[in-house]
């Protein structure tokens, strides 16, 4: 029963810390872009990798876990920019996050392919 909390709590902790950091303006706009790209391309796949490979309740075969981790490492989708434009909120940040995470994904996807291949 409590195994699921070991998976869920770190994910919601990252979301909560990110929300509070933006809400309290702890990072400048330029730092937020890079931080979002880091969380999207590296931290989330790390949490997913740890959850899929160490938890007893998921029972995910390693072959399927690899696909899930690689999908989590993909760059931010264009829908981030579409929603930002639609709601007229942080359009520049969204555009830069898509750009930064796409460029960063060259390194992070290569890293995850190497890690998951061994």
Secondary structure, DSSP 8 states (H G I E B T S, - for coil): -THHHHHHHHHHHHHHHHHHHHHTT-S-HHHHHHHHHHIIIIIHHHHHHHHHHH-TTT---HHHHHHHHHHHTS---HHHHHHHHHHTSSHHHHHHHHHHHHHHHHHHHHHHHHHHH-
